[in-house]
Amino acid sequence: MLVLGVESSCDECSAAVVTEGPKLLGQVVASQISIHREYGGVVPELASRDHVRKVTMVIDGALSQA
């Protein structure tokens, strides 16, 4: 069985594909550290927009690696 896991925190979006064992088959993490650094913390509006832009790319990347 293959499992796709998708995670989103306030400043990161990630996806991974695992199988029994568990064995990691693919993983992509998109960090927003560079976006928020100049503000000294997470800016919710910027974070949410960046998640929308990157979530498909992150999932596609993890699936491609698997």
PDB file of N, H, CA, C and O in Angstrom:
ATOM      1  N   MET A   1       0.840  -1.166   0.000  1.00  0.00           N
ATOM      2  CA  MET A   1       0.000   0.000   0.000  1.00  0.00           C
ATOM      3  C   MET A   1       0.892   1.239   0.000  1.00  0.00           C
ATOM      4  O   MET A   1       1.896   1.286   0.710  1.00  0.00           O
ATOM      5  N   LEU A   2       0.525   2.238  -0.795  1.00  0.00           N
ATOM      6  H   LEU A   2      -0.291   2.200  -1.372  1.00  0.00           H
ATOM      7  CA  LEU A   2       1.204   3.528  -0.803  1.00  0.00           C
ATOM      8  C   LEU A   2       0.353   4.539  -0.050  1.00  0.00           C
ATOM      9  O   LEU A   2      -0.874   4.529  -0.150  1.00  0.00           O
ATOM     10  N   VAL A   3       1.013   5.410   0.703  1.00  0.00           N
ATOM     11  H   VAL A   3       2.010   5.418   0.784  1.00  0.00           H
ATOM     12  CA  VAL A   3       0.315   6.456   1.448  1.00  0.00           C
ATOM     13  C   VAL A   3       0.931   7.801   1.080  1.00  0.00           C
ATOM     14  O   VAL A   3       2.151   7.967   1.106  1.00  0.00           O
ATOM     15  N   LEU A   4       0.073   8.758   0.737  1.00  0.00           N
ATOM     16  H   LEU A   4      -0.918   8.624   0.715  1.00  0.00           H
ATOM     17  CA  LEU A   4       0.501  10.130   0.485  1.00  0.00           C
ATOM     18  C   LEU A   4       0.135  10.960   1.702  1.00  0.00           C
ATOM     19  O   LEU A   4      -1.035  11.050   2.075  1.00  0.00           O
ATOM     20  N   GLY A   5       1.137  11.565   2.319  1.00  0.00           N
ATOM     21  H   GLY A   5       2.087  11.492   2.016  1.00  0.00           H
ATOM     22  CA  GLY A   5       0.895  12.447   3.456  1.00  0.00           C
ATOM     23  C   GLY A   5       1.166  13.882   3.050  1.00  0.00           C
ATOM     24  O   GLY A   5       2.181  14.174   2.417  1.00  0.00           O
ATOM     25  N   VAL A   6       0.259  14.781   3.414  1.00  0.00           N
ATOM     26  H   VAL A   6      -0.565  14.544   3.928  1.00  0.00           H
ATOM     27  CA  VAL A   6       0.418  16.206   3.114  1.00  0.00           C
ATOM     28  C   VAL A   6       0.335  16.964   4.431  1.00  0.00           C
ATOM     29  O   VAL A   6      -0.583  16.749   5.222  1.00  0.00           O
ATOM     30  N   GLU A   7       1.298  17.853   4.663  1.00  0.00           N
ATOM     31  H   GLU A   7       2.044  18.028   4.020  1.00  0.00           H
ATOM     32  CA  GLU A   7       1.369  18.613   5.910  1.00  0.00           C
ATOM     33  C   GLU A   7       1.529  20.081   5.579  1.00  0.00           C
ATOM     34  O   GLU A   7       2.238  20.455   4.645  1.00  0.00           O
ATOM     35  N   SER A   8       0.864  20.894   6.356  1.00  0.00           N
ATOM     36  H   SER A   8       0.289  20.590   7.115  1.00  0.00           H
ATOM     37  CA  SER A   8       0.994  22.338   6.192  1.00  0.00           C
ATOM     38  C   SER A   8       1.052  22.970   7.577  1.00  0.00           C
ATOM     39  O   SER A   8       0.132  22.819   8.381  1.00  0.00           O
ATOM     40  N   SER A   9       2.138  23.674   7.843  1.00  0.00           N
ATOM     41  H   SER A   9       2.885  23.797   7.190  1.00  0.00           H
ATOM     42  CA  SER A   9       2.245  24.424   9.094  1.00  0.00           C
ATOM     43  C   SER A   9       2.161  25.902   8.744  1.00  0.00           C
ATOM     44  O   SER A   9       1.822  26.257   7.615  1.00  0.00           O
ATOM     45  N   CYS A  10       2.464  26.750   9.690  1.00  0.00           N
ATOM     46  H   CYS A  10       2.739  26.462  10.607  1.00  0.00           H
ATOM     47  CA  CYS A  10       2.351  28.183   9.413  1.00  0.00           C
ATOM     48  C   CYS A  10       3.372  28.649   8.382  1.00  0.00           C
ATOM     49  O   CYS A  10       3.139  29.649   7.702  1.00  0.00           O
ATOM     50  N   ASP A  11       4.496  27.950   8.250  1.00  0.00           N
ATOM     51  H   ASP A  11       4.686  27.138   8.802  1.00  0.00           H
ATOM     52  CA  ASP A  11       5.526  28.433   7.330  1.00  0.00           C
ATOM     53  C   ASP A  11       6.167  27.350   6.463  1.00  0.00           C
ATOM     54  O   ASP A  11       7.211  27.589   5.856  1.00  0.00           O
ATOM     55  N   GLU A  12       5.563  26.173   6.398  1.00  0.00           N
ATOM     56  H   GLU A  12       4.715  25.980   6.891  1.00  0.00           H
ATOM     57  CA  GLU A  12       6.060  25.110   5.534  1.00  0.00           C
ATOM     58  C   GLU A  12       4.905  24.312   4.966  1.00  0.00           C
ATOM     59  O   GLU A  12       3.832  24.215   5.561  1.00  0.00           O
ATOM     60  N   CYS A  13       5.153  23.749   3.806  1.00  0.00           N
ATOM     61  H   CYS A  13       6.024  23.827   3.323  1.00  0.00           H
ATOM     62  CA  CYS A  13       4.195  22.855   3.157  1.00  0.00           C
ATOM     63  C   CYS A  13       5.011  21.657   2.690  1.00  0.00           C
ATOM     64  O   CYS A  13       6.049  21.828   2.052  1.00  0.00           O
ATOM     65  N   SER A  14       4.557  20.453   2.997  1.00  0.00           N
ATOM     66  H   SER A  14       3.714  20.313   3.515  1.00  0.00           H
ATOM     67  CA  SER A  14       5.327  19.280   2.610  1.00  0.00           C
ATOM     68  C   SER A  14       4.410  18.135   2.220  1.00  0.00           C
ATOM     69  O   SER A  14       3.234  18.095   2.582  1.00  0.00           O
ATOM     70  N   ALA A  15       4.986  17.206   1.470  1.00  0.00           N
ATOM     71  H   ALA A  15       5.942  17.238   1.176  1.00  0.00           H
ATOM     72  CA  ALA A  15       4.271  15.996   1.074  1.00  0.00           C
ATOM     73  C   ALA A  15       5.277  14.853   1.032  1.00  0.00           C
ATOM     74  O   ALA A  15       6.451  15.051   0.720  1.00  0.00           O
ATOM     75  N   ALA A  16       4.799  13.663   1.349  1.00  0.00           N
ATOM     76  H   ALA A  16       3.845  13.502   1.603  1.00  0.00           H
ATOM     77  CA  ALA A  16       5.658  12.487   1.319  1.00  0.00           C
ATOM     78  C   ALA A  16       4.842  11.277   0.888  1.00  0.00           C
ATOM     79  O   ALA A  16       3.642  11.191   1.146  1.00  0.00           O
ATOM     80  N   VAL A  17       5.518  10.350   0.229  1.00  0.00           N
ATOM     81  H   VAL A  17       6.493  10.419   0.020  1.00  0.00           H
ATOM     82  CA  VAL A  17       4.911   9.076  -0.153  1.00  0.00           C
ATOM     83  C   VAL A  17       5.687   7.988   0.575  1.00  0.00           C
ATOM     84  O   VAL A  17       6.912   7.919   0.484  1.00  0.00           O
ATOM     85  N   VAL A  18       4.961   7.135   1.302  1.00  0.00           N
ATOM     86  H   VAL A  18       3.966   7.191   1.376  1.00  0.00           H
ATOM     87  CA  VAL A  18       5.583   6.038   2.035  1.00  0.00           C
ATOM     88  C   VAL A  18       4.875   4.732   1.692  1.00  0.00           C
ATOM     89  O   VAL A  18       3.747   4.724   1.199  1.00  0.00           O
ATOM     90  N   THR A  19       5.564   3.638   1.966  1.00  0.00           N
ATOM     91  H   THR A  19       6.480   3.645   2.366  1.00  0.00           H
ATOM     92  CA  THR A  19       4.994   2.309   1.803  1.00  0.00           C
ATOM     93  C   THR A  19       5.283   1.511   3.070  1.00  0.00           C
ATOM     94  O   THR A  19       5.866   2.028   4.023  1.00  0.00           O
ATOM     95  N   GLU A  20       4.870   0.251   3.067  1.00  0.00           N
ATOM     96  H   GLU A  20       4.396  -0.169   2.292  1.00  0.00           H
ATOM     97  CA  GLU A  20       5.055  -0.573   4.256  1.00  0.00           C
ATOM     98  C   GLU A  20       6.512  -0.584   4.683  1.00  0.00           C
ATOM     99  O   GLU A  20       7.423  -0.472   3.862  1.00  0.00           O
ATOM    100  N   GLY A  21       6.704  -0.719   5.956  1.00  0.00           N
ATOM    101  H   GLY A  21       5.964  -0.811   6.622  1.00  0.00           H
ATOM    102  CA  GLY A  21       8.046  -0.803   6.500  1.00  0.00           C
ATOM    103  C   GLY A  21       8.247   0.077   7.715  1.00  0.00           C
ATOM    104  O   GLY A  21       8.676  -0.470   8.731  1.00  0.00           O
ATOM    105  N   PRO A  22       7.997   1.327   7.731  1.00  0.00           N
ATOM    106  CA  PRO A  22       7.676   2.176   6.577  1.00  0.00           C
ATOM    107  C   PRO A  22       8.932   2.543   5.788  1.00  0.00           C
ATOM    108  O   PRO A  22      10.025   2.652   6.345  1.00  0.00           O
ATOM    109  N   LYS A  23       8.756   2.726   4.499  1.00  0.00           N
ATOM    110  H   LYS A  23       7.869   2.637   4.046  1.00  0.00           H
ATOM    111  CA  LYS A  23       9.849   3.124   3.620  1.00  0.00           C
ATOM    112  C   LYS A  23       9.454   4.412   2.916  1.00  0.00           C
ATOM    113  O   LYS A  23       8.393   4.493   2.298  1.00  0.00           O
ATOM    114  N   LEU A  24      10.316   5.417   3.014  1.00  0.00           N
ATOM    115  H   LEU A  24      11.179   5.351   3.516  1.00  0.00           H
ATOM    116  CA  LEU A  24      10.074   6.704   2.363  1.00  0.00           C
ATOM    117  C   LEU A  24      10.438   6.603   0.888  1.00  0.00           C
ATOM    118  O   LEU A  24      11.572   6.268   0.544  1.00  0.00           O
ATOM    119  N   LEU A  25       9.470   6.893   0.013  1.00  0.00           N
ATOM    120  H   LEU A  25       8.549   7.165   0.292  1.00  0.00           H
ATOM    121  CA  LEU A  25       9.695   6.817  -1.428  1.00  0.00           C
ATOM    122  C   LEU A  25       9.895   8.183  -2.070  1.00  0.00           C
ATOM    123  O   LEU A  25      10.570   8.296  -3.093  1.00  0.00           O
ATOM    124  N   GLY A  26       9.323   9.204  -1.485  1.00  0.00           N
ATOM    125  H   GLY A  26       8.775   9.112  -0.654  1.00  0.00           H
ATOM    126  CA  GLY A  26       9.463  10.553  -2.025  1.00  0.00           C
ATOM    127  C   GLY A  26       9.048  11.579  -0.995  1.00  0.00           C
ATOM    128  O   GLY A  26       8.119  11.355  -0.220  1.00  0.00           O
ATOM    129  N   GLN A  27       9.746  12.719  -0.990  1.00  0.00           N
ATOM    130  H   GLN A  27      10.500  12.902  -1.620  1.00  0.00           H
ATOM    131  CA  GLN A  27       9.425  13.770  -0.017  1.00  0.00           C
ATOM    132  C   GLN A  27       9.860  15.122  -0.566  1.00  0.00           C
ATOM    133  O   GLN A  27      10.957  15.261  -1.108  1.00  0.00           O
ATOM    134  N   VAL A  28       8.987  16.121  -0.419  1.00  0.00           N
ATOM    135  H   VAL A  28       8.096  16.009   0.021  1.00  0.00           H
ATOM    136  CA  VAL A  28       9.303  17.495  -0.804  1.00  0.00           C
ATOM    137  C   VAL A  28       8.826  18.416   0.313  1.00  0.00           C
ATOM    138  O   VAL A  28       7.717  18.265   0.825  1.00  0.00           O
ATOM    139  N   VAL A  29       9.677  19.373   0.683  1.00  0.00           N
ATOM    140  H   VAL A  29      10.578  19.495   0.267  1.00  0.00           H
ATOM    141  CA  VAL A  29       9.332  20.380   1.691  1.00  0.00           C
ATOM    142  C   VAL A  29       9.574  21.758   1.084  1.00  0.00           C
ATOM    143  O   VAL A  29      10.655  22.034   0.563  1.00  0.00           O
ATOM    144  N   ALA A  30       8.565  22.615   1.154  1.00  0.00           N
ATOM    145  H   ALA A  30       7.687  22.390   1.578  1.00  0.00           H
ATOM    146  CA  ALA A  30       8.696  24.004   0.707  1.00  0.00           C
ATOM    147  C   ALA A  30       8.641  24.898   1.940  1.00  0.00           C
ATOM    148  O   ALA A  30       7.608  24.998   2.603  1.00  0.00           O
ATOM    149  N   SER A  31       9.756  25.542   2.237  1.00  0.00           N
ATOM    150  H   SER A  31      10.595  25.461   1.699  1.00  0.00           H
ATOM    151  CA  SER A  31       9.852  26.409   3.410  1.00  0.00           C
ATOM    152  C   SER A  31       9.619  27.862   3.019  1.00  0.00           C
ATOM    153  O   SER A  31       9.903  28.266   1.891  1.00  0.00           O
ATOM    154  N   GLN A  32       9.103  28.635   3.956  1.00  0.00           N
ATOM    155  H   GLN A  32       8.873  28.307   4.871  1.00  0.00           H
ATOM    156  CA  GLN A  32       8.845  30.055   3.726  1.00  0.00           C
ATOM    157  C   GLN A  32       9.753  30.942   4.575  1.00  0.00           C
ATOM    158  O   GLN A  32       9.455  32.123   4.757  1.00  0.00           O
ATOM    159  N   ILE A  33      10.832  30.411   5.088  1.00  0.00           N
ATOM    160  H   ILE A  33      11.075  29.452   4.940  1.00  0.00           H
ATOM    161  CA  ILE A  33      11.712  31.178   5.968  1.00  0.00           C
ATOM    162  C   ILE A  33      12.169  32.468   5.303  1.00  0.00           C
ATOM    163  O   ILE A  33      12.165  33.527   5.932  1.00  0.00           O
ATOM    164  N   SER A  34      12.561  32.389   4.045  1.00  0.00           N
ATOM    165  H   SER A  34      12.564  31.529   3.534  1.00  0.00           H
ATOM    166  CA  SER A  34      13.068  33.584   3.365  1.00  0.00           C
ATOM    167  C   SER A  34      11.987  34.648   3.185  1.00  0.00           C
ATOM    168  O   SER A  34      12.295  35.839   3.154  1.00  0.00           O
ATOM    169  N   ILE A  35      10.735  34.236   3.067  1.00  0.00           N
ATOM    170  H   ILE A  35      10.484  33.268   3.092  1.00  0.00           H
ATOM    171  CA  ILE A  35       9.627  35.185   2.901  1.00  0.00           C
ATOM    172  C   ILE A  35       9.390  35.967   4.188  1.00  0.00           C
ATOM    173  O   ILE A  35       9.175  37.179   4.149  1.00  0.00           O
ATOM    174  N   HIS A  36       9.429  35.284   5.322  1.00  0.00           N
ATOM    175  H   HIS A  36       9.604  34.300   5.354  1.00  0.00           H
ATOM    176  CA  HIS A  36       9.049  35.892   6.598  1.00  0.00           C
ATOM    177  C   HIS A  36      10.214  36.509   7.379  1.00  0.00           C
ATOM    178  O   HIS A  36       9.993  37.268   8.323  1.00  0.00           O
ATOM    179  N   ARG A  37      11.436  36.191   6.995  1.00  0.00           N
ATOM    180  H   ARG A  37      11.616  35.574   6.228  1.00  0.00           H
ATOM    181  CA  ARG A  37      12.614  36.645   7.751  1.00  0.00           C
ATOM    182  C   ARG A  37      12.616  38.157   7.967  1.00  0.00           C
ATOM    183  O   ARG A  37      12.866  38.620   9.080  1.00  0.00           O
ATOM    184  N   GLU A  38      12.343  38.921   6.927  1.00  0.00           N
ATOM    185  H   GLU A  38      12.139  38.544   6.023  1.00  0.00           H
ATOM    186  CA  GLU A  38      12.423  40.388   7.040  1.00  0.00           C
ATOM    187  C   GLU A  38      11.373  40.977   7.983  1.00  0.00           C
ATOM    188  O   GLU A  38      11.520  42.112   8.436  1.00  0.00           O
ATOM    189  N   TYR A  39      10.308  40.215   8.285  1.00  0.00           N
ATOM    190  H   TYR A  39      10.189  39.292   7.917  1.00  0.00           H
ATOM    191  CA  TYR A  39       9.251  40.699   9.172  1.00  0.00           C
ATOM    192  C   TYR A  39       9.444  40.247  10.617  1.00  0.00           C
ATOM    193  O   TYR A  39       8.721  40.691  11.509  1.00  0.00           O
ATOM    194  N   GLY A  40      10.409  39.375  10.849  1.00  0.00           N
ATOM    195  H   GLY A  40      10.996  39.015  10.124  1.00  0.00           H
ATOM    196  CA  GLY A  40      10.674  38.898  12.200  1.00  0.00           C
ATOM    197  C   GLY A  40       9.676  37.873  12.699  1.00  0.00           C
ATOM    198  O   GLY A  40       9.644  37.573  13.893  1.00  0.00           O
ATOM    199  N   GLY A  41       8.869  37.336  11.815  1.00  0.00           N
ATOM    200  H   GLY A  41       8.895  37.579  10.845  1.00  0.00           H
ATOM    201  CA  GLY A  41       7.875  36.321  12.169  1.00  0.00           C
ATOM    202  C   GLY A  41       6.969  36.048  10.988  1.00  0.00           C
ATOM    203  O   GLY A  41       7.094  36.673   9.935  1.00  0.00           O
ATOM    204  N   VAL A  42       6.066  35.122  11.170  1.00  0.00           N
ATOM    205  H   VAL A  42       5.965  34.614  12.026  1.00  0.00           H
ATOM    206  CA  VAL A  42       5.171  34.706  10.092  1.00  0.00           C
ATOM    207  C   VAL A  42       4.079  35.749   9.867  1.00  0.00           C
ATOM    208  O   VAL A  42       3.437  36.211  10.811  1.00  0.00           O
ATOM    209  N   VAL A  43       3.885  36.107   8.607  1.00  0.00           N
ATOM    210  H   VAL A  43       4.407  35.731   7.840  1.00  0.00           H
ATOM    211  CA  VAL A  43       2.798  37.003   8.201  1.00  0.00           C
ATOM    212  C   VAL A  43       1.712  36.112   7.591  1.00  0.00           C
ATOM    213  O   VAL A  43       1.906  35.589   6.494  1.00  0.00           O
ATOM    214  N   PRO A  44       0.575  35.926   8.270  1.00  0.00           N
ATOM    215  CA  PRO A  44      -0.440  34.979   7.819  1.00  0.00           C
ATOM    216  C   PRO A  44      -0.887  35.159   6.362  1.00  0.00           C
ATOM    217  O   PRO A  44      -1.043  34.168   5.649  1.00  0.00           O
ATOM    218  N   GLU A  45      -1.091  36.371   5.917  1.00  0.00           N
ATOM    219  H   GLU A  45      -0.965  37.176   6.497  1.00  0.00           H
ATOM    220  CA  GLU A  45      -1.529  36.603   4.536  1.00  0.00           C
ATOM    221  C   GLU A  45      -0.491  36.104   3.530  1.00  0.00           C
ATOM    222  O   GLU A  45      -0.842  35.456   2.544  1.00  0.00           O
ATOM    223  N   LEU A  46       0.769  36.401   3.776  1.00  0.00           N
ATOM    224  H   LEU A  46       1.054  36.928   4.577  1.00  0.00           H
ATOM    225  CA  LEU A  46       1.830  35.926   2.880  1.00  0.00           C
ATOM    226  C   LEU A  46       1.950  34.406   2.932  1.00  0.00           C
ATOM    227  O   LEU A  46       2.153  33.757   1.906  1.00  0.00           O
ATOM    228  N   ALA A  47       1.824  33.847   4.127  1.00  0.00           N
ATOM    229  H   ALA A  47       1.659  34.374   4.961  1.00  0.00           H
ATOM    230  CA  ALA A  47       1.937  32.398   4.291  1.00  0.00           C
ATOM    231  C   ALA A  47       0.838  31.661   3.533  1.00  0.00           C
ATOM    232  O   ALA A  47       1.113  30.691   2.825  1.00  0.00           O
ATOM    233  N   SER A  48      -0.394  32.113   3.677  1.00  0.00           N
ATOM    234  H   SER A  48      -0.617  32.900   4.252  1.00  0.00           H
ATOM    235  CA  SER A  48      -1.507  31.413   3.024  1.00  0.00           C
ATOM    236  C   SER A  48      -1.401  31.498   1.511  1.00  0.00           C
ATOM    237  O   SER A  48      -1.674  30.517   0.819  1.00  0.00           O
ATOM    238  N   ARG A  49      -1.012  32.642   0.992  1.00  0.00           N
ATOM    239  H   ARG A  49      -0.790  33.439   1.554  1.00  0.00           H
ATOM    240  CA  ARG A  49      -0.869  32.780  -0.466  1.00  0.00           C
ATOM    241  C   ARG A  49       0.255  31.890  -1.003  1.00  0.00           C
ATOM    242  O   ARG A  49       0.131  31.309  -2.081  1.00  0.00           O
ATOM    243  N   ASP A  50       1.345  31.788  -0.251  1.00  0.00           N
ATOM    244  H   ASP A  50       1.446  32.260   0.625  1.00  0.00           H
ATOM    245  CA  ASP A  50       2.448  30.945  -0.695  1.00  0.00           C
ATOM    246  C   ASP A  50       2.065  29.469  -0.650  1.00  0.00           C
ATOM    247  O   ASP A  50       2.472  28.703  -1.523  1.00  0.00           O
ATOM    248  N   HIS A  51       1.288  29.059   0.354  1.00  0.00           N
ATOM    249  H   HIS A  51       0.957  29.682   1.063  1.00  0.00           H
ATOM    250  CA  HIS A  51       0.801  27.674   0.404  1.00  0.00           C
ATOM    251  C   HIS A  51      -0.023  27.353  -0.842  1.00  0.00           C
ATOM    252  O   HIS A  51       0.151  26.295  -1.446  1.00  0.00           O
ATOM    253  N   VAL A  52      -0.911  28.252  -1.223  1.00  0.00           N
ATOM    254  H   VAL A  52      -1.052  29.112  -0.732  1.00  0.00           H
ATOM    255  CA  VAL A  52      -1.757  28.030  -2.406  1.00  0.00           C
ATOM    256  C   VAL A  52      -0.890  27.878  -3.653  1.00  0.00           C
ATOM    257  O   VAL A  52      -1.160  27.022  -4.495  1.00  0.00           O
ATOM    258  N   ARG A  53       0.147  28.704  -3.773  1.00  0.00           N
ATOM    259  H   ARG A  53       0.366  29.399  -3.088  1.00  0.00           H
ATOM    260  CA  ARG A  53       1.024  28.643  -4.946  1.00  0.00           C
ATOM    261  C   ARG A  53       1.834  27.354  -5.002  1.00  0.00           C
ATOM    262  O   ARG A  53       2.113  26.853  -6.091  1.00  0.00           O
ATOM    263  N   LYS A  54       2.218  26.809  -3.853  1.00  0.00           N
ATOM    264  H   LYS A  54       1.992  27.216  -2.968  1.00  0.00           H
ATOM    265  CA  LYS A  54       3.185  25.709  -3.842  1.00  0.00           C
ATOM    266  C   LYS A  54       2.628  24.318  -3.571  1.00  0.00           C
ATOM    267  O   LYS A  54       3.319  23.335  -3.834  1.00  0.00           O
ATOM    268  N   VAL A  55       1.413  24.195  -3.058  1.00  0.00           N
ATOM    269  H   VAL A  55       0.852  24.994  -2.844  1.00  0.00           H
ATOM    270  CA  VAL A  55       0.939  22.880  -2.614  1.00  0.00           C
ATOM    271  C   VAL A  55       0.885  21.863  -3.754  1.00  0.00           C
ATOM    272  O   VAL A  55       1.252  20.705  -3.554  1.00  0.00           O
ATOM    273  N   THR A  56       0.445  22.263  -4.925  1.00  0.00           N
ATOM    274  H   THR A  56       0.147  23.204  -5.087  1.00  0.00           H
ATOM    275  CA  THR A  56       0.378  21.321  -6.049  1.00  0.00           C
ATOM    276  C   THR A  56       1.775  20.889  -6.470  1.00  0.00           C
ATOM    277  O   THR A  56       2.002  19.710  -6.744  1.00  0.00           O
ATOM    278  N   MET A  57       2.717  21.833  -6.525  1.00  0.00           N
ATOM    279  H   MET A  57       2.533  22.791  -6.302  1.00  0.00           H
ATOM    280  CA  MET A  57       4.093  21.521  -6.885  1.00  0.00           C
ATOM    281  C   MET A  57       4.714  20.546  -5.880  1.00  0.00           C
ATOM    282  O   MET A  57       5.432  19.624  -6.265  1.00  0.00           O
ATOM    283  N   VAL A  58       4.437  20.753  -4.606  1.00  0.00           N
ATOM    284  H   VAL A  58       3.853  21.502  -4.293  1.00  0.00           H
ATOM    285  CA  VAL A  58       4.987  19.900  -3.554  1.00  0.00           C
ATOM    286  C   VAL A  58       4.441  18.474  -3.684  1.00  0.00           C
ATOM    287  O   VAL A  58       5.203  17.510  -3.607  1.00  0.00           O
ATOM    288  N   ILE A  59       3.146  18.342  -3.878  1.00  0.00           N
ATOM    289  H   ILE A  59       2.527  19.125  -3.940  1.00  0.00           H
ATOM    290  CA  ILE A  59       2.532  17.014  -4.029  1.00  0.00           C
ATOM    291  C   ILE A  59       3.041  16.329  -5.292  1.00  0.00           C
ATOM    292  O   ILE A  59       3.422  15.159  -5.253  1.00  0.00           O
ATOM    293  N   ASP A  60       3.050  17.049  -6.411  1.00  0.00           N
ATOM    294  H   ASP A  60       2.740  17.999  -6.443  1.00  0.00           H
ATOM    295  CA  ASP A  60       3.550  16.474  -7.667  1.00  0.00           C
ATOM    296  C   ASP A  60       5.000  16.021  -7.530  1.00  0.00           C
ATOM    297  O   ASP A  60       5.383  14.974  -8.052  1.00  0.00           O
ATOM    298  N   GLY A  61       5.800  16.811  -6.828  1.00  0.00           N
ATOM    299  H   GLY A  61       5.490  17.662  -6.404  1.00  0.00           H
ATOM    300  CA  GLY A  61       7.203  16.452  -6.638  1.00  0.00           C
ATOM    301  C   GLY A  61       7.374  15.175  -5.840  1.00  0.00           C
ATOM    302  O   GLY A  61       8.191  14.325  -6.195  1.00  0.00           O
ATOM    303  N   ALA A  62       6.616  15.030  -4.770  1.00  0.00           N
ATOM    304  H   ALA A  62       5.953  15.721  -4.482  1.00  0.00           H
ATOM    305  CA  ALA A  62       6.702  13.811  -3.955  1.00  0.00           C
ATOM    306  C   ALA A  62       6.240  12.590  -4.748  1.00  0.00           C
ATOM    307  O   ALA A  62       6.845  11.521  -4.660  1.00  0.00           O
ATOM    308  N   LEU A  63       5.175  12.753  -5.515  1.00  0.00           N
ATOM    309  H   LEU A  63       4.684  13.621  -5.587  1.00  0.00           H
ATOM    310  CA  LEU A  63       4.685  11.639  -6.336  1.00  0.00           C
ATOM    311  C   LEU A  63       5.692  11.273  -7.424  1.00  0.00           C
ATOM    312  O   LEU A  63       5.878  10.092  -7.717  1.00  0.00           O
ATOM    313  N   SER A  64       6.334  12.258  -8.020  1.00  0.00           N
ATOM    314  H   SER A  64       6.182  13.217  -7.782  1.00  0.00           H
ATOM    315  CA  SER A  64       7.340  11.991  -9.059  1.00  0.00           C
ATOM    316  C   SER A  64       8.543  11.242  -8.496  1.00  0.00           C
ATOM    317  O   SER A  64       9.082  10.350  -9.151  1.00  0.00           O
ATOM    318  N   GLN A  65       8.963  11.596  -7.295  1.00  0.00           N
ATOM    319  H   GLN A  65       8.526  12.321  -6.763  1.00  0.00           H
ATOM    320  CA  GLN A  65      10.092  10.907  -6.664  1.00  0.00           C
ATOM    321  C   GLN A  65       9.761   9.452  -6.353  1.00  0.00           C
ATOM    322  O   GLN A  65      10.626   8.578  -6.407  1.00  0.00           O
ATOM    323  N   ALA A  66       8.493   9.210  -6.026  1.00  0.00           N
ATOM    324  H   ALA A  66       7.791   9.921  -5.982  1.00  0.00           H
ATOM    325  CA  ALA A  66       8.074   7.857  -5.655  1.00  0.00           C
ATOM    326  C   ALA A  66       8.022   6.968  -6.877  1.00  0.00           C
ATOM    327  O   ALA A  66       7.689   5.788  -6.768  1.00  0.00           O
TER     328      ALA A  66
END
